[in-house]
Every structure is written in structure tokens, then in C-alpha cells.
């Protein structure tokens, strides 16, 4: 299977795992040995205080990246602090020097995660074949946008792409009602 790194996994309604109900996962890594991602739409209870430009202090919600324990991870748009490019304008950092720099600058877009989602070799492929997930293209708008409507928006994008492929449509305009 081709790598799905940089794609979104959109949980189907059939997915029985409560850790992933109506979740959208940004896949950071995917190969034959397994996959790693971050749940984009699951707010945690932890808050971090950051100082925005102009000295304004603000609390940032730390998102729950998944059920597995892991380091504080930042998804951001600063290529200078990138440890991995996910898609254009979306970068990931988990090392303390980069995360600390990102938190100190607190320039949007910035999302902070604790924990991650992981799959062993072949596990994700089996879940995809069983219909537990749908794959959608990740965009900066979805990754950094409103997480309360993310599952609905990502589901729509995934199913629109499936329908276009099934119908053999080569290009779907972003606003087809203007045709």
C-alpha cells in the first residue's frame, strides 16, 4: 500500500473504539512497519499558558493526540522548527527545543498535543479494509481549522472524493454550484 502519511483518517460511524468515535487523525508516518498519527479533534483537559505577540497571555488547550502516551507534540506552520513536513505549511515537532521555541513564540497556527495514535504493521490496512476509516486529503484549513466541525467537514471531503472516483470525474470544482 502506498504511504498515507500526510492524509487524514476519518472515523466511520461503525468504528467501535471509543478512543476514536467521530475522530479525525492526521497521519504523520505510515509504512509497512506501522503508522503514527494525531487525533485533531479531541480536546484534552490540560492547558498551557503562552504569551502572544504584544505580551498578551493566553491559555492553549492541549489536544489528546491519541490513547498512547507520548511527548508534547506541536503541529505548526514554522519551517524553522520542523522535525517533519507533513504537507505544505503543516509541520510537526516533538523535540523539547523545537516545542519550547514554538510555545515561547506562540505564533498561530499552532496546535499542541499530548499522546498519539499508533498502529502496528498491517493493522491500519486491516482497519481500512474493514471500513473503520475513510481516507481524505489533509489541508492546512482542516488541520488548523475549527475542531468542533472537523469530523463533518473531513467526512464530506472524503466521501466527495470517493464519489468522484466512482463516477470517473477528473476534476471537481471547489464551488460547483457556480457552474
C-alpha positions, -999 to +999 in steps of 0.1 A: +000+000+000+012+035-008+021+056+023-008+075+038+015+100+056+000+135+052-035+121+049-065+123+072-081+092+087-118+099+092-135+075+116-166+058+102-197+056+123-190+018+125-157+023+143-164+008+178-133+021+196-144+049+219-109+065+216-118+073+180-155+080+179-161+108+153-123+115+152-101+127+125-064+116+127-036+134+108-012+106+098+024+118+104+041+085+095+029+054+076+049+025+061+050-013+062+061-013+098+031+008+111+016+042+113+016+071+137-009+100+139-026+127+160-063+130+167-071+165+156-105+170+172-102+157+208-096+185+233-078+174+265-082+188+300-046+202+301-039+239+294-006+256+288-002+294+293+016+311+264+024+348+257+012+360+224+026+389+204+022+422+224+026+404+258-010+391+259-011+359+280-034+332+268-042+296+276-038+270+249-058+237+251-036+206+248-053+182+225-054+145+231-034+131+202-045+095+209-046+068+235-009+061+236+015+081+259+040+103+242+058+136+243+042+170+239+040+175+202+034+206+182+017+209+148+026+242+133+035+263+103+071+273+111+095+255+088+125+266+111+111+244+139+101+215+117+111+179+125+088+166+098+070+182+070+035+166+068+020+186+039+029+221+027+026+246+055+020+218+081+050+208+102+054+186+133+079+190+162+082+167+193+117+175+205+118+198+235+140+225+219+115+230+190+084+227+211+098+251+237+106+276+209+071+273+194+054+277+227+076+308+235+067+324+202+031+311+203+025+323+167-006+308+151-013+284+136-002+262+164-018+231+179-003+212+209-009+175+215-002+151+243-002+114+233-005+099+199-023+072+179-004+042+166-008+011+145+015-019+141+025-032+107-006-041+087-030-031+115-042+001+098-046-016+065-069-042+081-090-014+097-092+004+064-103-028+046-130-034+073-144+001+067-134+016+101-117+046+084-120+067+053-090+085+039-091+122+030-065+146+018-052+168+046-051+206+041-039+233+063-075+246+066-087+212+080-056+207+103-057+242+118-095+249+115-124+245+139-121+211+155-158+210+166-169+207+129-138+189+117-153+154+115-183+166+095-161+186+071-134+158+067-162+132+062-177+153+034-144+158+017-136+120+019-170+109+005-169+136-022-136+122-033-149+086-032-179+096-053-158+115-078-135+084-082-165+061-085-181+083-112-148+088-130-149+126-125-114+140-131-119+174-115-145+186-090-146+224-087-144+237-051-177+255-056-196+235-083-228+254-078-212+284-096-211+265-129 
